[in-house]
Amino acid sequence: MTSVPGPPGLLDALKDDLTFPLAWGTSPVRDLARWRRAARATVEGLLVVPSEPTTPYDPVHIAGPEGDGYARELVEVSLTRRTRVRGALLTPHGPGPFPAVLLLHDHGSRFDIGKEKCVRPWYDDIRLASAEEWAGRHFDGRFPGDELARRGHVVLCLDALGWGERGPLVYEEQQALASTLYNLGSSLAGLHAREDQRAAAFLAGLDRVDARRVATAGWSMGGYRAWQAAALSDHVTAAASVCWMTGLKQMTVPGNNTLRGQSAFHMLHPGLARHLDIPDVASLAAPKPMLFFHGARDPHFPADGVRHAYARLRTVWRAWGAEERLRLRVWPEHGHTFGSPMQDELYAWLDSAPHA
């Protein structure tokens, strides 16, 4: 795609209209806590999908074979009144309670596996073959969930709508799914956000988990989901996001994947850009400990957008007097990937991060 459909100049004109009036520093609200409450309420309203904090989870646990220093389970939970979801739950051996990570899988235009992108499946040989190929291509053959469990974290990873046991979608069906939900007064991106909020609350409520140390983590779309959940959930106390952060105006340029439709709908909250830029939404998580990694050779997120976003993030954490809690790093030789060096640094950060 080399141009944007529509009248010449329309995209630039619409971008010029965006002033992000609710952003910290632009908003007339000068008290940080009040600003966060007001901005978060706006985001919550634009999710469209209502919050359901009282819906019972009704969990069903199915024990699996032992892992290397951790127990494996499949767990099925109701994340909303209408959606019941199965996920992988890993628990380190020992008395606990343990720190925990809600591990959020990527998009990748690969729908036959979801949770299996992050946790090595023990329950399905067909998905195991797909998962091993995926891990070999993007994670140097490692499964982040299993690595975290070996390091002493409870890990929960669930299928998002359209992936794994909740799919599989094919690429061309994504827009139809999003359109159907919009026609029904709902939202695909809003549903993902609400389900991730609920998953974080479920994880924090497990007896085996130290509710003071519940992190979200993910790569690519999983990285987007990780910072979004941290911004919207009080149950999340830290977050690590790999290869998903930019400024909106820098991302909406001809040729960028976000303008093609399809996969963009999983992260598209209509009307939100009238109020906040992308890093402004992520900044609602401040002053929680947050890590953002970017590969300098990542074609999806231009360098100017990353620089812009990192500057806005720094401004908010600095205003809280918590800049030391924000870890921002650009990896010069990396692209859109999550290889062993990135993983090792992220795991060490999770081990030592002083949670909110």
TORLUMFI-448411 format. One record per residue (C-alpha): residue in three letters; x, y, z. Coordinates in steps of 0.2 Angstrom, whole numbers, padded with zeros to 4 digits, always signed. Example, Ala and Ser with C-alpha at 12.3 -4.5 7.8 and 13.67 -1.06 7.14 Angstrom:
2
ALA+0062-0022+0039
SER+0068-0005+0036
END
This chain:
356
MET+0000+0000+0000
THR+0008+0016-0006
SER-0006+0029-0003
VAL-0022+0031+0008
PRO-0039+0029+0000
GLY-0049+0045+0000
PRO-0047+0063-0005
PRO-0029+0069-0006
GLY-0023+0076+0010
LEU-0038+0069+0021
LEU-0026+0059+0032
ASP-0015+0073+0035
ALA-0029+0085+0039
LEU-0037+0073+0051
LYS-0020+0070+0060
ASP-0018+0089+0062
ASP-0035+0089+0070
LEU-0029+0078+0084
THR-0022+0088+0099
PHE-0025+0074+0113
PRO-0033+0086+0125
LEU-0034+0074+0139
ALA-0015+0070+0139
TRP-0005+0074+0154
GLY+0002+0092+0151
THR-0012+0097+0139
SER-0026+0092+0151
PRO-0031+0107+0162
VAL-0031+0094+0177
ARG-0014+0097+0186
ASP-0016+0084+0200
LEU-0009+0067+0194
ALA-0021+0056+0203
ARG-0036+0066+0197
TRP-0029+0067+0179
ARG-0027+0048+0179
ARG-0045+0045+0186
ALA-0053+0056+0173
ALA-0042+0050+0158
ARG-0045+0032+0163
ALA-0064+0035+0164
THR-0064+0041+0146
VAL-0054+0026+0140
GLU-0066+0014+0149
GLY-0081+0022+0141
LEU-0074+0020+0124
LEU-0071+0002+0126
VAL-0089+0000+0123
VAL-0089-0017+0131
PRO-0096-0015+0149
SER-0086-0020+0164
GLU-0091-0036+0173
PRO-0082-0037+0190
THR-0096-0048+0198
THR-0097-0061+0185
PRO-0092-0078+0193
TYR-0076-0085+0186
ASP-0082-0103+0190
PRO-0065-0110+0186
VAL-0062-0128+0181
HIS-0044-0135+0184
ILE-0037-0150+0174
ALA-0020-0156+0180
GLY-0007-0160+0167
PRO+0010-0168+0168
GLU+0024-0160+0178
GLY+0035-0148+0170
ASP+0053-0144+0175
GLY+0051-0137+0192
TYR+0033-0132+0190
ALA+0015-0139+0189
ARG+0005-0138+0173
GLU-0014-0136+0172
LEU-0027-0131+0160
VAL-0040-0119+0168
GLU-0057-0114+0161
VAL-0064-0098+0167
SER-0079-0086+0163
LEU-0071-0069+0158
THR-0088-0061+0154
ARG-0106-0067+0155
ARG-0104-0072+0136
THR-0086-0079+0135
ARG-0079-0094+0143
VAL-0060-0097+0140
ARG-0047-0110+0142
GLY-0029-0106+0146
ALA-0013-0114+0152
LEU-0009-0111+0171
LEU+0009-0115+0177
THR+0014-0115+0196
PRO+0031-0116+0202
HIS+0035-0130+0215
GLY+0036-0124+0233
PRO+0025-0116+0246
GLY+0021-0099+0238
PRO+0013-0087+0237
PHE+0023-0083+0221
PRO+0024-0068+0210
ALA+0013-0070+0194
VAL+0013-0065+0176
LEU-0002-0064+0165
LEU+0007-0068+0148
LEU-0002-0061+0133
HIS+0000-0069+0116
ASP+0004-0060+0100
HIS-0006-0058+0084
GLY+0007-0063+0071
SER-0007-0067+0058
ARG-0006-0085+0065
PHE-0022-0091+0073
ASP-0021-0110+0075
ILE-0012-0107+0091
GLY-0014-0093+0104
LYS-0009-0098+0122
GLU+0003-0111+0114
LYS+0013-0097+0107
CYS+0019-0093+0125
VAL+0017-0110+0134
ARG+0023-0126+0127
PRO+0007-0137+0125
TRP+0007-0154+0133
TYR-0011-0158+0128
ASP-0011-0157+0109
ASP+0002-0164+0097
ILE-0004-0154+0082
ARG-0003-0138+0091
LEU+0013-0143+0098
ALA+0021-0144+0081
SER+0014-0127+0077
ALA+0020-0120+0093
GLU+0038-0126+0091
GLU+0039-0119+0074
TRP+0033-0102+0081
ALA+0045-0102+0095
GLY+0059-0107+0084
ARG+0055-0092+0072
HIS+0052-0078+0085
PHE+0059-0084+0102
ASP+0075-0093+0098
GLY+0066-0110+0102
ARG+0060-0105+0119
PHE+0043-0104+0127
PRO+0042-0088+0138
GLY+0029-0095+0149
ASP+0039-0111+0154
GLU+0055-0100+0156
LEU+0045-0089+0168
ALA+0038-0103+0178
ARG+0055-0111+0180
ARG+0061-0094+0187
GLY+0047-0095+0201
HIS+0032-0086+0193
VAL+0014-0092+0192
VAL+0010-0090+0173
LEU-0007-0088+0166
CYS-0010-0088+0147
LEU-0027-0088+0138
ASP-0033-0088+0121
ALA-0039-0072+0114
LEU-0055-0072+0103
GLY-0050-0079+0086
TRP-0035-0089+0092
GLY-0032-0107+0096
GLU-0047-0115+0104
ARG-0057-0099+0101
GLY-0054-0100+0082
PRO-0045-0101+0071
LEU-0049-0086+0061
VAL-0042-0084+0044
TYR-0034-0067+0040
GLU-0049-0060+0029
GLU-0062-0064+0043
GLN-0055-0052+0056
GLN-0063-0037+0048
ALA-0080-0046+0047
LEU-0078-0051+0065
ALA-0075-0033+0070
SER-0089-0026+0060
THR-0101-0039+0067
LEU-0097-0034+0085
TYR-0098-0015+0080
ASN-0115-0019+0073
LEU-0120-0027+0089
GLY-0115-0012+0099
SER-0099-0021+0105
SER-0081-0020+0100
LEU-0067-0032+0096
ALA-0053-0022+0104
GLY-0064-0018+0119
LEU-0068-0036+0122
HIS-0050-0040+0122
ALA-0046-0026+0135
ARG-0060-0032+0146
GLU-0055-0050+0145
ASP-0037-0045+0150
GLN-0043-0035+0164
ARG-0053-0050+0171
ALA-0039-0062+0168
ALA-0028-0051+0178
ALA-0041-0050+0192
PHE-0043-0069+0192
LEU-0024-0072+0193
ALA-0022-0060+0207
GLY-0035-0069+0217
LEU-0027-0086+0216
ASP-0021-0092+0234
ARG-0005-0097+0226
VAL-0001-0079+0220
ASP+0006-0064+0229
ALA-0007-0051+0224
ARG+0006-0037+0227
ARG+0017-0044+0212
VAL+0006-0047+0197
ALA+0014-0042+0181
THR+0008-0042+0163
ALA+0020-0046+0149
GLY+0019-0049+0130
TRP+0027-0047+0113
SER+0020-0038+0098
MET+0001-0037+0100
GLY+0004-0045+0117
GLY+0015-0031+0121
TYR+0001-0019+0117
ARG-0011-0029+0128
ALA+0002-0029+0142
TRP+0003-0010+0144
GLN-0016-0008+0141
ALA-0020-0020+0155
ALA-0008-0011+0166
ALA-0016+0005+0162
LEU-0034-0001+0165
SER-0032-0014+0179
ASP-0028-0010+0198
HIS-0023-0029+0199
VAL-0008-0027+0188
THR+0007-0020+0198
ALA+0020-0020+0184
ALA+0021-0023+0165
ALA+0034-0028+0152
SER+0030-0024+0133
VAL+0041-0029+0119
CYS+0039-0022+0101
TRP+0023-0012+0103
MET+0024+0006+0107
THR+0023+0022+0096
GLY+0015+0038+0093
LEU-0002+0038+0084
LYS+0003+0051+0071
GLN+0019+0043+0067
MET+0011+0026+0065
THR-0003+0032+0053
VAL+0008+0034+0038
PRO+0005+0026+0021
GLY+0011+0008+0020
ASN+0010+0005+0039
ASN+0001-0011+0044
THR-0011-0002+0055
LEU-0020+0007+0040
ARG-0023-0010+0031
GLY-0038-0015+0042
GLN-0039-0033+0047
SER-0027-0035+0061
ALA-0028-0017+0067
PHE-0046-0020+0073
HIS-0039-0030+0088
MET-0032-0014+0094
LEU-0044-0001+0088
HIS-0055+0009+0100
PRO-0065+0021+0089
GLY-0064+0039+0095
LEU-0050+0037+0108
ALA-0038+0047+0097
ARG-0049+0062+0100
HIS-0043+0062+0118
LEU-0026+0053+0120
ASP-0011+0048+0110
ILE-0006+0030+0112
PRO+0008+0033+0125
ASP-0004+0044+0135
VAL-0015+0028+0137
ALA+0000+0018+0142
SER+0005+0032+0155
LEU-0011+0029+0164
ALA-0001+0015+0172
ALA+0011+0027+0180
PRO+0019+0026+0193
LYS+0019+0007+0191
PRO+0036-0001+0186
MET+0035-0003+0167
LEU+0047-0010+0154
PHE+0047-0006+0135
PHE+0058-0014+0122
HIS+0060-0009+0104
GLY+0069-0017+0090
ALA+0078-0003+0079
ARG+0075-0013+0064
ASP+0056-0016+0067
PRO+0047-0011+0051
HIS+0030-0009+0060
PHE+0035+0005+0072
PRO+0046+0019+0064
ALA+0060+0026+0075
ASP+0052+0043+0076
GLY+0036+0036+0083
VAL+0046+0026+0096
ARG+0056+0042+0101
HIS+0040+0052+0102
ALA+0031+0039+0113
TYR+0046+0036+0125
ALA+0047+0055+0128
ARG+0029+0056+0132
LEU+0031+0041+0144
ARG+0046+0049+0153
THR+0036+0065+0156
VAL+0023+0056+0165
TRP+0034+0045+0176
ARG+0045+0060+0179
ALA+0030+0070+0185
TRP+0026+0056+0197
GLY+0044+0056+0204
ALA+0046+0038+0198
GLU+0057+0039+0182
GLU+0068+0025+0189
ARG+0053+0014+0188
LEU+0052+0016+0169
ARG+0064+0005+0158
LEU+0065+0011+0140
ARG+0077+0002+0128
VAL+0080+0002+0110
TRP+0089-0014+0103
PRO+0100-0008+0088
GLU+0102-0025+0080
HIS+0084-0032+0083
GLY+0069-0031+0072
HIS+0051-0037+0077
THR+0056-0051+0087
PHE+0059-0057+0105
GLY+0075-0067+0105
SER+0085-0074+0120
PRO+0095-0058+0125
MET+0078-0048+0126
GLN+0070-0062+0135
ASP+0084-0064+0148
GLU+0084-0045+0152
LEU+0065-0045+0153
TYR+0065-0060+0165
ALA+0079-0052+0176
TRP+0069-0036+0176
LEU+0053-0045+0182
ASP+0063-0054+0195
SER+0069-0038+0203
ALA+0056-0024+0198
PRO+0049-0016+0214
HIS+0030-0018+0210
ALA+0018-0004+0214
END
